[in-house]
Amino acid sequence: MREIALFVEDFAHKEFLAALLQRLAAEYGVDIQLHWRNARRGHGMVVNELKQFLRDLQRGWDALPDLVVVATDANCKGLSERLRQLSEITSKINLPTVCAVPEPHIERWLLVDSAAFKSVFGRGCNAPDQKCERARYKKILIEAIRASGVAPSLGGIEFSEDIVMAMDLDRAAAADGSLRKLIEELRRIFQAWQPAQAR
């Protein structure tokens, strides 16, 4: 059983990552357990909780996971800057870490594979551009779901698992550099964890 500690800024990141990690675990034949350390109150809380967790690990007060996943939107900072900020924290401990940083927002990742969107809702969506504008992708996601005749109750995030399970991960990765980075890193880790008989 591989233990994964996750620090995410909100429910949207939690739903997307839970689905992606469970999908990869099934594909590679790896048993995982997800430990949600933070799933609310934005980027600042992710950073604070992550720092505290790493301090606790260094003091031997917490169990060492097999992987730490940190998820926060790039927002207007950009992917490189957000990754630099996070690596300043995670580089202080020798522990496998993956940073999931949607550029600019997590809702965009749910829209990059129109065929997956169509398989869930019966109607595809337009591939979104990449503009740094607060709430832009939340609005686009809601409008795309409503156009299919479905009324989202949680802004569309409640369909994350369905969309992720329907995704062609290679196609989605080709459509978004920040998602490609995450998928490539996770695939390397799951491949290394894969039982020898499943290779």
Summary of the structure (lengths in Angstrom):
residues: 199
radius of gyration: 16.7
end to end distance: 17.4
largest distance: 52.9
contacts: 619
relative contact order: 0.17
helix: 54%
strand: 12%
